[in-house]
Amino acid sequence: MLRSTRKGFTGLNSLSTADKRNNARNESPGIAARYPRLKAIAEFLVVGICTCMFALTTVGTLGSLLSNNAAGSRDFVEYWASGKQLVDRADPYDVNALTQIERSAGFPKEIPALVMANPPSALLLVYPLGFLSATTAELLWLLLLLISLIISVRIIWRLHGSPKSLVHLLAYSFAPALSCIFSGQVTLFMLLGLALFLRFHQSSPFLAGVSLWLCMLKPHLFVPFGVVLILWAIRSRGYKVLAGASVSLIVSTLAVMAIDPHVWGHYMEMMKTARVDRLAIPCVSVILRHWVTPHTVAIQCLPFALGCGWAIYYFLKHRDNWNWVEHGSPLMLISVLLAPYTWFMDQAVLIPAILHGAYVNRSRILFSILALASAVVEIGMVKDIPVLHSPFYLWTTPFWSFWYLLATRSNRSKLTT
């Protein structure tokens, strides 16, 4: 998959005209080039921070795997429990049944059971877990998450011409990605789906569409992205991408319905009782609703609607030279920033945008700033600041977005080396 010919990357490896102008500016001496010591300090910070944070997370994950009832100590248990229910042809969203299964794996009694809130089509992903013990399923799951991260970073690296840099270190130690590995969240599978789409949307459009099935594990994070995808497909006649996405979604849904014919009714009942709108989620849309009118859910959808409007404008502005590697990056930042609700771990899907900004700019200083910001978040995770509900993580997505804008525009001031 990764050993593709140069021809397969035609139109993907090549950067836009704006990027070529930026790279030309990179040849002129910048701040770091004029001050070698500053460059050395920046590189030391990047390598040191990324290595330490990745090592701490790895040790913590391995340590938890070796502990008793490890599978019940992370979010992974909700996927395994739903898989168990599906194997038994029972309701995969049944809170009472899930509670018993999760408690058997060591999930704390004082915490309400976790329920997989992903749509029924996503159940096909967790179905195989139901045939395995909790420990075996957890090891396999975490291994697949790690492989997904590695492959995704490798794909993005190849799409940018395989540059010789340390940027990939930041991707492997990016706080949301490490949080996914530690908790067993599915976001890294979504990252893989996005990376595969970027890789294949020109050379194998149907396969690119099939890859988007992974992104639909949490479709609310990709709505502005999806709106532009449809417009792009219509304009460029990329109907094979839409066909691939549709076929994968229909096949997975029908497969799950063959196991549980009433799965959609079970899902709707679960969503009514779960009341995600009442949860304290540290993201822009939820905070806005609490500030304006806490009981008006429509307010929570306002940023999301504005994001869709901006996405349409952005596509129409760049439709003649649309490049998914370049223009898809701010699109994903807006999609996640203004989503109706989003957890901290979901920000792992922003890795392609972060890497694009770093590859285009190549500033050691900006790279160090990003590594320090990620380290601050990781320190909060080590200090047991609750990832799911603490307002401590509210600043992260706005920061990644601001950093991206700075990285893609700061070449004008010759900040790069």
Beta strands, then each sheet from edge to edge (+ up, - down):
end
